[in-house]
Amino acid sequence: MTDAITSEREKRWAASSSVLAAIGLTTFKILVGIATGSLGILAEAAHSGLDLIAALMTWFAVQISGKPADTVHPYGHGKVENLSALFETVLLLITCVWIIYGAIHRLQAHTIEIEVTAWSFAVMATSIIVDFSRSRMLYRVARRYNSQALEADALHFSTDIWSSSVVIVGLISVKVSEWVPAWGFLRYSDAVAAIVVAVIVVHVSIKLGLRTIQALLDAAPAGVDRQIVSAVEALPGVTDCHNVRVRYSGPRAFVDVHVLVDGGQTLRQAHELTEQIEHAIQTVLPEADVTVHPEPRTEPGGAA
């Protein structure tokens, strides 16, 4: 119980800090974008605004997913995290489409409107530092507690690192093109870089989205059923392990198994054996909720 409370507290803290970081970055970018008239930074402010929405979704999802199971949701509320991750993935894909559209428009129009000031570099550098620290923290917590919602939020901040870097490349390129007229083509390097980054993010987003959809459809992780069968059948007293079913509700796994055991043993012995089976399965899937259905094996000659 203590571990569960600690995990929920750490997940909520990670989600809350993500919201605060998104609010700070969005506000900073809006102020600098308006002050400098830089369309690139204002576009980044809009991008951070999407991240703020995603961070708020993650925060709400983590709050709800931590609620205990009840009569309406006997498997808990963990699916809320999977649903949140799917929405965040959709937001990422929308952001990438927007970036690609804007970049292509710039290349076709042969115009670029990025004003190079000290504040422009300051806000982008601050954005990269904050995004890097937040994404690392979110990825660490997401992997520790198998949270797809936090992983999707971390992906949002990782995307911001690349997009902010693209804006910096654009700022430098504009300055260089002003100093060296022969290198005027450098004005468009940020648009090309933006397309490359967006394509990479689309690839990562689709992979995360497919994993999220699989979780929502109760797809079992590949190969985990064989691992469970091997672990259970290695126990003395278990003849066969079959009808293995695994589903996830958020970060927690739920496992149902049927086992053939000695039908002549006492109820206490059968109970002790099922506890050993639960422990063996939890070595494969830590903290899994396990249900064991023991069946008496048929002895040679037909006796049970």
SEVEXZA-440297 format. One line per 4 residues: number of its first residue (from 1); for each residue x, z negated, y of N, C-alpha, C, CB. Coordinates in pm, whole numbers, always signed. Atoms other than C-alpha are relative to their C-alpha. Glycine has a CB too. Example, Ala and Ser with C-alpha at 12.3 -4.5 7.8 and 13.67 -1.06 7.14 Angstrom:
1 = +89/+0/-119/+1230/-780/-450/+90/+0/+120/-99/-125/+3 | -82/+6/-119/+1367/-714/-106/-77/-73/+109/+41/+142/+46
***
This chain:
1 = +83/+0/-121/+0/+0/+0/+86/+0/+126/-94/-122/+1 | -91/+6/-116/+287/-84/+235/+60/+136/+29/+110/-102/-25 | -57/-133/-19/+445/+259/+176/-101/+95/+63/+49/+57/-134 | +104/-86/-55/+112/+429/+252/-21/-28/+148/-132/-19/-77
5 = +18/+37/-141/+74/+234/+577/+117/+51/+83/-14/-153/+15 | -120/-46/-71/+433/+317/+675/-3/+151/+21/+127/-39/-76 | +4/-146/-11/+385/+688/+603/-102/+45/+104/-34/+63/-135 | +101/-36/-98/+63/+705/+806/+46/-32/+142/-132/-71/-30
9 = -49/+38/-132/+225/+519/+1095/+105/+99/+50/+59/-142/-3 | -105/-93/-40/+526/+754/+1095/-58/+137/+31/+105/+11/-109 | +63/-129/-26/+306/+1065/+1075/-75/-1/+133/-96/+36/-115 | +74/+9/-127/+90/+944/+1365/+96/-4/+118/-91/-123/+1
13 = -98/+6/-107/+395/+863/+1573/+59/+139/+25/+112/-101/-34 | -55/-135/-14/+539/+1211/+1505/-99/+91/+71/+38/+58/-138 | +103/-85/-63/+210/+1378/+1600/-20/-37/+147/-133/-13/-75 | +19/+44/-139/+174/+1166/+1917/+115/+45/+89/-14/-153/+5
17 = -116/-42/-79/+528/+1240/+2035/-1/+150/+22/+131/-43/-70 | +12/-145/-14/+461/+1609/+1974/-95/+35/+113/-48/+64/-132 | +96/-23/-108/+159/+1595/+2204/+63/-28/+136/-126/-87/-19 | -63/+37/-127/+355/+1418/+2478/+105/+105/+41/+66/-139/-10
21 = -101/-101/-30/+639/+1670/+2451/-65/+130/+47/+88/+27/-123 | +70/-123/-38/+396/+1963/+2471/-59/-11/+141/-111/+32/-100 | +55/+21/-134/+227/+1815/+2779/+111/+10/+105/-71/-139/+10 | -111/-2/-95/+562/+1761/+2953/+55/+140/+23/+110/-90/-47
25 = -56/-134/-12/+695/+2109/+2878/-96/+96/+70/+37/+54/-137 | +98/-89/-62/+373/+2287/+2973/-8/-24/+151/-138/-21/-63 | +7/+34/-143/+353/+2102/+3307/+124/+48/+74/-18/-151/+18 | -126/-38/-63/+721/+2163/+3387/+8/+151/+20/+119/-47/-85
29 = -7/-146/-7/+698/+2535/+3311/-100/+56/+103/-27/+61/-137 | +99/-47/-98/+381/+2579/+3518/+52/-21/+142/-135/-73/-18 | -51/+30/-134/+538/+2409/+3820/+114/+93/+41/+47/-146/+7 | -114/-87/-31/+862/+2608/+3800/-45/+146/+9/+110/-15/-107
33 = +49/-138/-3/+678/+2934/+3724/-69/+33/+131/-94/+25/-115 | +69/-21/-127/+457/+2895/+4030/+98/-1/+117/-109/-107/+21 | -96/+13/-110/+748/+2786/+4253/+91/+123/+12/+85/-124/-20 | -94/-113/-2/+971/+3080/+4153/-71/+135/-6/+97/-11/-115
37 = +72/-126/+16/+701/+3340/+4094/+41/+77/-123/+19/+85/+121 | -51/-67/+120/+857/+3417/+3754/-112/+18/-102/+116/-81/-61 | +102/-28/+100/+611/+3588/+3520/+46/-42/-139/-37/+147/+1 | -53/+39/+131/+841/+3520/+3225/-21/-148/-27/+148/+34/-8
41 = +16/+144/+18/+830/+3145/+3280/-147/-38/-7/+69/-76/+115 | +143/+26/+9/+455/+3149/+3342/-55/+38/-138/-76/+77/+110 | +40/-38/+136/+414/+3333/+3012/+43/-108/-99/+61/+136/-40 | -47/+110/+85/+624/+3060/+2851/-88/-124/+16/+145/-36/+34
45 = +91/+112/-23/+394/+2802/+3012/-128/+18/-80/-32/-14/+151 | +119/-28/+80/+97/+2972/+2848/+28/-22/-149/-50/+143/+25 | -41/+22/+140/+286/+2972/+2518/+2/-148/-32/+138/+63/-26 | -4/+145/+21/+350/+2598/+2554/-141/-60/+3/+88/-67/+107
49 = +138/+46/-1/-19/+2556/+2634/-64/+15/-138/-80/+77/+104 | +48/-18/+137/-101/+2699/+2291/+60/-107/-91/+36/+140/-53 | -65/+104/+80/+152/+2457/+2141/-67/-136/+25/+149/-8/+33 | +69/+126/-30/-27/+2172/+2320/-131/-9/-77/-26/-12/+151
53 = +124/-2/+79/-355/+2277/+2160/+30/-28/-147/-72/+136/+16 | -38/+21/+139/-181/+2293/+1822/+41/-145/-25/+114/+94/-39 | -44/+138/+14/-21/+1951/+1877/-119/-96/-1/+97/-38/+112 | +121/+83/-3/-359/+1800/+1964/-77/+12/-132/-91/+39/+118
57 = +65/-20/+129/-508/+1954/+1650/+70/-79/-109/-4/+149/-37 | -77/+74/+100/-228/+1803/+1444/-25/-150/+14/+149/+30/+14 | +23/+143/-24/-279/+1463/+1606/-134/-44/-57/+6/-31/+149 | +133/+33/+54/-651/+1463/+1524/-1/+10/-152/-106/+94/+59
61 = -3/-17/+145/-582/+1591/+1172/+68/-117/-68/+71/+131/-37 | -73/+113/+59/-330/+1315/+1101/-84/-127/+8/+135/-20/+72 | +86/+117/-14/-572/+1052/+1235/-109/-1/-108/-64/-5/+140 | +111/-8/+95/-853/+1175/+1009/+49/-5/-144/-80/+128/+23
65 = -48/-8/+138/-644/+1249/+698/+43/-135/-55/+115/+99/-9 | -44/+132/+44/-522/+889/+689/-113/-92/-40/+79/-64/+107 | +113/+84/+37/-873/+754/+635/-11/-10/-152/-131/+54/+61 | +12/+15/+145/-935/+613/+286/-117/+81/-56/-16/-147/-38
69 = +109/-72/+66/-1159/+788/+34/-130/-80/+12/+35/+26/-150 | +131/+65/-5/-1531/+717/+53/-94/+75/-93/-56/-4/+146 | +96/-63/+91/-1849/+816/-129/-24/+147/+33/-132/-76/+4 | +19/-140/-40/-1876/+1139/+72/+126/+82/-28/-36/+9/+149
73 = -127/-68/+25/-1506/+1228/+34/+79/-80/-104/+82/+16/+133 | -65/+80/+105/-1399/+1079/-303/+148/+31/-20/-71/+20/-129 | -141/-36/+10/-1065/+1264/-289/+74/-26/+130/+14/+146/-40 | -65/+28/-127/-987/+1136/+59/-25/+109/+102/+149/-18/-20
77 = +20/-95/-111/-962/+1332/+385/+123/+88/+23/-33/-76/+128 | -126/-72/-15/-627/+1502/+322/-14/+148/+29/+81/-16/-123 | +19/-144/-23/-774/+1856/+332/-3/+34/+149/-129/+46/-67 | +2/-23/-145/-807/+1811/+709/+136/+49/+46/-40/-128/+76
81 = -135/-44/-36/-428/+1853/+731/+20/+146/-37/+106/-87/-70 | -13/-141/+41/-443/+2180/+536/-78/+91/+94/-49/+19/-144 | +82/-79/-90/-724/+2307/+759/+66/+11/+137/-140/-62/+13 | -70/-2/-128/-531/+2210/+1072/+119/+95/-4/+48/-141/+38
85 = -116/-89/+14/-221/+2391/+944/-43/+146/+2/+76/-30/-130 | +50/-138/+1/-430/+2706/+886/-35/+44/+143/-123/+13/-93 | +34/-33/-138/-567/+2698/+1243/+126/+19/+85/-88/-110/+61 | -124/-12/-76/-218/+2643/+1382/+72/+130/-34/+91/-120/-28
89 = -62/-126/+40/-88/+2938/+1182/-67/+118/+70/-8/+17/-153 | +74/-105/-70/-362/+3156/+1332/+42/+4/+148/-153/-22/-12 | -46/+5/-138/-258/+3037/+1680/+138/+62/+16/+2/-145/+50 | -134/-58/-4/+102/+3129/+1603/-6/+152/-7/+86/-54/-115
93 = +11/-145/+15/+3/+3478/+1492/-56/+63/+128/-89/+35/-121 | +55/-50/-127/-206/+3524/+1809/+109/+3/+106/-119/-87/+46 | -110/+6/-97/+94/+3414/+2016/+98/+114/-21/+74/-135/-11 | -95/-108/+31/+319/+3664/+1838/-55/+136/+40/+34/+0/-149
97 = +62/-127/-41/+73/+3949/+1894/+7/+15/+151/-147/+7/-48 | -7/-1/-146/+61/+3855/+2262/+142/+32/+49/-46/-136/+56 | -139/-24/-38/+443/+3850/+2285/+39/+146/-24/+94/-94/-78 | -34/-139/+32/+479/+4187/+2112/-69/+96/+95/-40/+32/-145
101 = +74/-86/-93/+208/+4343/+2330/+66/+0/+138/-148/-46/+12 | -64/+9/-131/+373/+4214/+2647/+134/+70/+4/+16/-144/+39 | -133/-61/+6/+717/+4331/+2537/-11/+153/-1/+76/-49/-124 | +19/-145/+5/+595/+4682/+2450/-48/+54/+135/-101/+38/-111
105 = +49/-41/-132/+410/+4702/+2781/+115/+9/+100/-108/-99/+50 | -115/-2/-91/+731/+4617/+2969/+90/+120/-27/+81/-130/-14 | -86/-114/+34/+928/+4880/+2778/-64/+132/+44/+28/+2/-151 | +68/-124/-38/+666/+5147/+2844/-11/+15/+151/-138/+5/-62
109 = +17/-6/-145/+615/+5056/+3211/+133/+4/+73/-80/-119/+47 | -134/+2/-60/+992/+5028/+3270/+8/-97/+119/+39/+141/+45 | -5/+102/-105/+931/+4718/+3481/+30/-134/-63/-134/-5/+80 | -27/+136/+44/+1056/+4364/+3448/-5/-91/+120/+137/-9/-72
113 = +23/+88/-114/+955/+4078/+3670/+41/-143/-34/-147/+5/+43 | -53/+134/+23/+1177/+3779/+3607/+91/-35/+116/+76/-9/-137 | -81/+44/-113/+1316/+3594/+3909/+104/-100/-47/-87/-61/+111 | -109/+85/+47/+1654/+3436/+3841/+33/-106/+104/+126/+85/-31
117 = -34/+113/-86/+1693/+3090/+3995/+60/-110/-86/-124/-52/+78 | -56/+113/+74/+1867/+2768/+3900/-110/-75/-75/+73/-96/+95 | +111/+67/+66/+1527/+2616/+3821/-47/+76/-124/-116/-18/+97 | +38/-81/+116/+1454/+2904/+3584/+83/-38/-122/+16/+150/+29
121 = -88/+39/+111/+1756/+2816/+3372/-24/-146/-40/+148/+21/+38 | +20/+143/+27/+1686/+2442/+3404/-121/-24/-90/-15/-77/+130 | +121/+24/+79/+1333/+2461/+3267/+14/+56/-141/-121/+62/+70 | -18/-58/+133/+1434/+2688/+2980/+97/-84/-85/+51/+143/+11
125 = -95/+85/+72/+1732/+2470/+2886/-67/-130/-44/+123/-31/+88 | +74/+121/+36/+1512/+2160/+2896/-96/+26/-115/-77/-55/+121 | +94/-36/+106/+1256/+2337/+2681/+69/+10/-136/-69/+133/+34 | -73/-16/+126/+1515/+2427/+2417/+43/-135/-56/+122/+91/+19
129 = -46/+132/+46/+1654/+2072/+2401/-117/-80/-57/+66/-78/+117 | +116/+77/+47/+1309/+1912/+2370/-57/+61/-128/-109/-4/+109 | +56/-66/+118/+1183/+2172/+2122/+87/-21/-123/-17/+148/+26 | -91/+19/+113/+1493/+2136/+1905/-15/-140/-58/+144/+24/+43
133 = +10/+138/+49/+1467/+1757/+1884/-136/-25/-65/+22/-99/+114 | +134/+21/+56/+1089/+1764/+1825/-16/+73/-133/-108/+48/+99 | +18/-76/+124/+1103/+2036/+1559/+76/-64/-115/+46/+145/+18 | -76/+67/+106/+1377/+1856/+1365/-71/-125/-49/+140/-37/+51
137 = +71/+121/+37/+1183/+1529/+1373/-127/+32/-78/-33/-82/+125 | +123/-36/+68/+857/+1696/+1273/+25/+56/-140/-77/+102/+82 | -34/-54/+133/+1019/+1891/+987/+41/-113/-95/+113/+103/+11 | -45/+111/+84/+1182/+1571/+859/-119/-82/-52/+95/-91/+78
141 = +117/+78/+41/+854/+1377/+855/-92/+84/-89/-78/-51/+125 | +87/-88/+79/+659/+1677/+719/+50/+12/-144/-8/+139/+64 | -55/-13/+135/+895/+1717/+422/-4/-132/-75/+143/+53/+6 | +1/+131/+65/+910/+1344/+354/-138/-32/-55/+44/-110/+99
145 = +135/+36/+40/+531/+1314/+333/-85/+121/-37/-68/-77/+111 | +68/-121/+45/+442/+1672/+233/-121/+32/+88/-44/-15/-146 | +109/-23/-96/+233/+1726/+548/+8/+142/+55/+7/-102/+116 | +2/-137/-50/+142/+2089/+615/-35/+5/+148/-98/+84/-81
149 = +37/+2/-141/-10/+1998/+952/+123/-24/+88/-106/-108/+27 | -122/+28/-76/+318/+1849/+1079/+100/+115/-15/+63/-131/-46 | -90/-113/+19/+512/+2140/+927/-39/+116/+90/-1/+45/-148 | +46/-107/-89/+295/+2388/+1119/+33/-32/+145/-152/+21/-17
153 = -33/+41/-137/+348/+2187/+1438/+150/+19/+25/-40/-149/+24 | -145/-20/-13/+724/+2192/+1376/+33/+148/+17/+73/-56/-123 | -22/-145/-11/+705/+2570/+1335/-32/+48/+142/-86/+77/-103 | +33/-35/-139/+536/+2595/+1675/+117/-31/+93/-126/-76/+46
157 = -111/+36/-87/+821/+2408/+1842/+124/+84/-29/+32/-149/-14 | -112/-87/+35/+1080/+2613/+1651/-17/+137/+63/+14/+14/-151 | +29/-128/-64/+911/+2927/+1781/+33/-6/+149/-147/+38/-19 | -30/+16/-143/+944/+2793/+2135/+150/+7/+27/-55/-134/+51
161 = -145/-6/-18/+1320/+2756/+2086/+43/+146/+13/+74/-69/-118 | -38/-141/-1/+1350/+3127/+2009/-55/+71/+125/-50/+69/-126 | +59/-69/-115/+1110/+3239/+2282/+67/-42/+129/-150/-26/+7 | -71/+47/-120/+1286/+3021/+2542/+137/+66/+8/+15/-153/-1
165 = -131/-67/+3/+1619/+3169/+2432/-13/+145/+46/+61/-6/-141 | +25/-139/-41/+1470/+3517/+2478/-14/+8/+153/-126/+55/-68 | +16/+1/-145/+1368/+3429/+2835/+135/-17/+69/-97/-112/+44 | -133/+20/-57/+1722/+3305/+2906/+82/+129/-8/+74/-115/-73
169 = -68/-129/+15/+1861/+3632/+2768/-50/+97/+108/-24/+60/-142 | +56/-87/-102/+1624/+3814/+3002/+51/-35/+139/-150/-7/-2 | -50/+44/-131/+1734/+3606/+3301/+145/+46/+21/-9/-153/+12 | -141/-41/-11/+2102/+3673/+3229/+12/+151/+12/+80/-51/-121
173 = -6/-147/-1/+2038/+4042/+3163/-37/+57/+136/-92/+57/-107 | +40/-46/-132/+1859/+4086/+3493/+113/-20/+100/-127/-74/+48 | -109/+28/-93/+2147/+3923/+3676/+116/+97/-21/+49/-145/-18 | -110/-92/+29/+2406/+4137/+3498/-34/+141/+47/+31/+1/-151
177 = +40/-135/-43/+2207/+4456/+3568/+6/+14/+152/-142/+31/-50 | -13/-4/-145/+2208/+4361/+3937/+147/+14/+42/-60/-127/+62 | -143/-5/-32/+2586/+4313/+3936/+62/+133/-42/+73/-114/-69 | -56/-125/+53/+2659/+4625/+3727/-113/+102/-15/+73/-24/-138
181 = +112/-96/+4/+2409/+4905/+3809/+4/+92/-121/+1/+84/+126 | -10/-90/+116/+2543/+5118/+3523/-61/-63/-125/+146/+36/-26 | +58/+70/+114/+2412/+4855/+3284/-146/-38/+27/+82/-125/-33 | +139/+27/-35/+2059/+4873/+3416/-91/-19/-121/-52/+109/+85
185 = +82/+11/+120/+1924/+4904/+3062/-12/-145/-50/+57/+88/-111 | +4/+139/+44/+2002/+4534/+3012/-126/-72/+48/+123/-74/+50 | +123/+62/-48/+1687/+4457/+3207/-106/-8/-109/-55/+77/+119 | +102/-7/+104/+1490/+4544/+2895/+40/-73/-129/-31/+144/-31
189 = -47/+65/+123/+1694/+4343/+2644/-89/-117/-41/+142/-49/+18 | +86/+113/+36/+1459/+4045/+2668/-124/+48/-74/-41/-78/+125 | +119/-53/+67/+1164/+4265/+2566/+30/+36/-146/-53/+124/+75 | -39/-36/+136/+1350/+4397/+2261/+21/-127/-84/+130/+86/+1
193 = -24/+126/+72/+1465/+4047/+2164/-132/-71/-30/+92/-93/+83 | +130/+65/+20/+1109/+3918/+2207/-72/+60/-120/-88/+13/+126 | +65/-65/+114/+980/+4176/+1957/+64/-44/-131/+8/+152/+14 | -72/+43/+122/+1248/+4082/+1701/-40/-142/-37/+153/+9/+21
197 = +37/+140/+25/+1173/+3710/+1737/-144/-10/-48/+20/-85/+126 | +141/+5/+38/+799/+3768/+1715/-22/+47/-143/-84/+85/+95 | +13/-50/+138/+836/+3969/+1393/+48/-106/-99/+82/+131/-18 | -51/+106/+87/+1044/+3688/+1238/-103/-112/-12/+133/-56/+54
201 = +99/+107/-1/+784/+3429/+1341/-125/+41/-76/-36/-40/+144 | +115/-48/+76/+504/+3644/+1199/+25/-15/-150/-30/+148/+35 | -36/+13/+142/+686/+3652/+864/-10/-145/-46/+141/+54/-24 | +3/+142/+36/+731/+3273/+859/-143/-54/+4/+91/-82/+95
205 = +138/+47/-15/+373/+3214/+978/-86/+45/-117/-60/+51/+131 | +79/-51/+113/+227/+3433/+704/+32/-79/-127/+28/+151/-23 | -37/+80/+117/+424/+3242/+438/-65/-137/+4/+153/-15/-8 | +64/+131/-14/+298/+2909/+573/-150/+12/-17/+34/-62/+135
209 = +143/-20/+10/-54/+3047/+604/-45/+19/-145/-42/+118/+83 | +35/-22/+141/-57/+3164/+240/+7/-130/-78/+94/+104/-62 | -10/+130/+65/+63/+2822/+124/-120/-89/+35/+130/-70/+39 | +113/+81/-44/-211/+2657/+328/-130/+44/-67/-15/+7/+153
213 = +119/-53/+66/-480/+2884/+187/+0/-38/-147/-8/+154/+15 | -10/+40/+140/-354/+2813/-165/-40/-146/-17/+142/+23/-53 | +35/+142/+7/-386/+2439/-96/-150/-20/+19/+78/-80/+107 | +144/+11/-23/-740/+2482/+39/-80/+49/-120/-39/+79/+125
217 = +66/-53/+119/-829/+2678/-276/+36/-78/-126/+36/+147/-19 | -37/+88/+112/-687/+2398/-496/+92/+67/-101/-125/-48/-71 | -98/-63/+89/-411/+2616/-639/+110/-100/-35/+61/+128/+65 | -104/+93/+43/-164/+2412/-844/+137/+62/+24/-17/-37/-149
221 = -136/-53/-18/+209/+2445/-767/+50/+64/-129/+96/-112/+44 | -48/-73/+117/+375/+2693/-1002/+94/-86/-84/+71/+130/+42 | -89/+68/+94/+530/+2532/-1310/-21/-150/-11/+138/+25/+39 | +14/+146/+3/+416/+2175/-1235/-76/-45/-125/-70/-50/+126
225 = +75/+38/+120/+174/+2175/-1531/+94/-12/-120/-111/+103/-29 | -96/+7/+112/+462/+2246/-1773/+88/-125/+12/+87/+128/-5 | -81/+121/-21/+667/+1966/-1618/-78/-124/-42/+42/-12/+148 | +83/+115/+36/+376/+1724/-1665/-14/-9/-152/-138/+10/+66
229 = +13/-1/+147/+323/+1829/-2029/+128/-50/-65/-35/+142/-50 | -128/+42/+57/+694/+1783/-2105/+22/-150/+18/+116/+78/+65 | -20/+142/-28/+704/+1440/-1940/-92/-87/-84/-22/-29/+148 | +97/+81/+74/+390/+1315/-2116/+26/+6/-150/-142/+48/+30
233 = -21/-14/+145/+465/+1454/-2463/+131/-63/-45/-2/+146/-39 | -124/+70/+35/+809/+1287/-2449/-25/-147/-29/+102/+15/+113 | +31/+141/+22/+634/+948/-2465/-38/-24/-147/-116/-45/+93 | +43/+34/+136/+601/+781/-2809/-148/-37/-1/+85/-117/-57
237 = +142/+29/+10/+239/+768/-2915/-88/+113/+50/-32/-124/+75 | +77/-115/-49/+134/+1094/-2749/+32/+121/-87/+32/+29/+150 | -19/-115/+87/+83/+1384/-2987/-8/+131/+78/-103/+0/-111 | +21/-125/-71/-38/+1647/-2746/-56/-30/+139/-97/+93/-79
241 = +52/+10/-137/-103/+1684/-2371/-57/+137/+37/+111/-46/+102 | +64/-128/-30/-350/+1953/-2265/-102/-18/+112/-67/+58/-127 | +99/+1/-109/-617/+2046/-2008/+55/-67/+127/-128/-72/-45 | -64/+57/-120/-377/+1961/-1726/-56/+69/+123/+155/+16/-7
245 = +53/-54/-126/-535/+2002/-1384/+64/-74/+117/-156/-13/+5 | -66/+57/-119/-356/+1950/-1053/-60/+61/+124/+154/+24/-5 | +49/-47/-129/-500/+1974/-705/+57/-90/+109/-157/+1/+5 | -51/+76/-113/-379/+1865/-363/-111/-21/+102/+121/+71/+64
249 = +83/+28/-115/-576/+1697/-88/+93/-48/+109/-112/-107/-32 | -104/+34/-96/-340/+1709/+205/+132/-20/-72/-38/-126/+82 | -129/+22/+64/-10/+1558/+97/-9/-63/-139/+84/-87/+87 | +12/+73/+125/-148/+1377/-209/-50/+87/-113/-92/-118/+16
253 = +39/-76/+118/-174/+1523/-558/-97/-81/-85/+123/+40/-84 | +95/+60/+94/-462/+1452/-796/+18/+71/-134/-149/+10/+52 | -32/-57/+131/-390/+1503/-1166/-97/-52/-105/+146/-34/-41 | +84/+35/+116/-625/+1507/-1467/+68/+55/-124/-147/+57/+14
257 = -59/-47/+126/-485/+1525/-1821/-79/-55/-118/+150/-42/-10 | +55/+45/+126/-617/+1500/-2175/+117/-17/-98/-108/+102/-56 | -109/+26/+95/-394/+1350/-2446/-58/-39/-136/+94/-111/+54 | +35/+42/+135/-417/+1309/-2822/+84/-121/-36/+21/+116/-103
261 = -69/+124/+35/-331/+954/-2934/-55/-54/-131/-14/-105/+113 | +44/+67/+123/-368/+729/-3239/-136/-64/+24/+104/-107/-46 | +135/+53/-17/-741/+657/-3272/-19/-139/-55/-97/+91/-63 | +15/+132/+61/-679/+337/-3464/+56/-113/+84/+65/-1/-133
265 = -58/+107/-82/-503/+146/-3187/-108/-74/+79/+104/+58/+96 | +96/+81/-75/-673/-128/-2988/-19/+58/+140/+46/-147/+8 | +28/-45/-136/-827/-73/-2646/+114/-40/+94/-133/-58/+50 | -110/+46/-84/-548/-279/-2488/+122/+91/-17/+37/-146/-33
269 = -115/-88/+26/-281/-63/-2656/-23/+138/+63/+23/+14/-152 | +32/-131/-61/-459/+255/-2543/+15/-7/+152/-144/+44/-38 | -12/+16/-145/-475/+119/-2187/+146/-4/+42/-71/-127/+45 | -144/+8/-32/-103/+36/-2187/+64/+139/-11/+71/-100/-95
273 = -56/-133/+16/-26/+387/-2313/-40/+91/+117/-46/+61/-133 | +43/-84/-114/-235/+550/-2037/+79/-38/+126/-152/-16/+25 | -81/+40/-116/-40/+346/-1779/+140/+61/-9/+9/-154/+10 | -130/-65/+18/+285/+479/-1927/-10/+149/+34/+51/-19/-146
277 = +21/-141/-29/+142/+830/-1903/-10/+22/+151/-128/+53/-69 | +11/-9/-146/+48/+775/-1537/+137/-9/+65/-92/-110/+56 | -134/+17/-57/+400/+654/-1461/+86/+124/-25/+69/-125/-59 | -78/-119/+33/+553/+956/-1640/-40/+117/+91/-21/+39/-148
281 = +46/-108/-87/+337/+1195/-1435/+47/-23/+143/-153/+12/-4 | -43/+30/-137/+429/+1015/-1112/+149/+18/+20/-39/-142/+36 | -140/-38/-15/+795/+1082/-1185/+13/+148/+36/+79/-31/-129 | +3/-143/-34/+702/+1451/-1154/-63/+19/+138/-78/+79/-106
285 = +71/-6/-127/+457/+1407/-864/-15/-141/+55/-139/+70/-16 | +4/+138/-51/+531/+1083/-677/-132/-31/+72/+118/-24/+94 | +122/+51/-65/+226/+882/-564/-124/+81/-35/+19/-1/+150 | +118/-77/+41/-10/+1115/-750/-109/-93/-50/+38/+103/-110
289 = +115/+71/+53/-359/+990/-831/-30/+62/-136/-126/+9/+97 | +3/-54/+136/-372/+1029/-1210/-121/-53/-77/+130/-35/-76 | +109/+36/+90/-671/+1030/-1444/+35/+50/-140/-137/+59/+49 | -38/-34/+138/-595/+1020/-1819/-122/-13/-91/+116/-90/-50
293 = +110/+2/+97/-853/+1109/-2084/+61/+0/-141/-97/+124/+21 | -56/+5/+135/-730/+985/-2426/-101/+47/-105/+47/-142/-33 | +84/-47/+110/-867/+1154/-2739/+65/-38/-132/-23/+155/+8 | -61/+35/+130/-819/+1035/-3100/+45/+125/-73/-98/-80/-87
297 = -48/-117/+73/-601/+1273/-3293/-57/+2/-140/+154/+2/-4 | +53/-16/+134/-730/+1411/-3620/+112/-6/-101/-76/+131/-12 | -102/+16/+103/-528/+1291/-3917/-18/+103/-110/-4/-142/-58 | +14/-92/+112/-456/+1517/-4214/-110/-46/-95/+133/+13/-76
301 = +111/+38/+87/-766/+1523/-4431/-130/-13/+78/+31/-130/-70 | +123/+2/-80/-1009/+1517/-4139/-32/-131/+60/-112/+42/-81 | +32/+132/-57/-1004/+1143/-4054/+50/-8/+143/+61/-113/-86 | -39/+14/-140/-992/+1054/-3686/+68/-135/+22/-123/+13/+93
***
